[in-house]
Amino acid sequence: MARTDIFLKVVVEHEEEESPSRLAEEICRRLEKLYGVRYAEVSSMVRQGAEET
């Protein structure tokens, strides 16, 4: 069976009090559960400044 690595960039808007690492862990868990992903990991996170409107 073939194995392929897929790299994604995901941008998430969240409340200040929400932990970005916790959100990332949840995304990984859902990928593994919903899509039969063998392994999902977060390789890095970059926090962006709040946009002014």
N, C-alpha and C positions, 0 to 999 in steps of 0.2 A: 504494500500500500504506500502511495506517495505521501510525503509530508511537506507542507509549505508554511513558511513564516510570513505572516501578514502584519505590516506595521501601520498603525492608525494614529491619527492625531484627533483628539477629542477635546472640544472646548465646552466647558460647563459653567453656567452661571449659577451661583449659589449665594446663600445668605452669609454674612461675615462670620457668624458663629458656627457655621457648618465646617467640618474638617475636610479639606481637599483629599487627604490620604484615605479617609473613610469612604468618600465618594468613589475614589479610584478602586478601592478594594471591592466595593459593591458592584461596580461595572465589570470587574474581572470575574466575580462570582456568577453574575448573570450570563456572561459570555460562555463560561464553562457549562452552566446548567442548560441554557436555552439552545445553544448551537453545537453542543457536543465538542466544544473546544477542549483539546487535551490539556493545555496549560496556558494561562494568561498571566502576565505580570506587568507591573508599572516600571518603566525604565527611568523615567524622569517626570518631574512636574515643574511648570513655570507659572508662577502667580503673576497675573497681569493687574495693573492698576485699575481702579473703578473708573468707568467711563462717565464723563460729565454730560448732562443733557441740558 
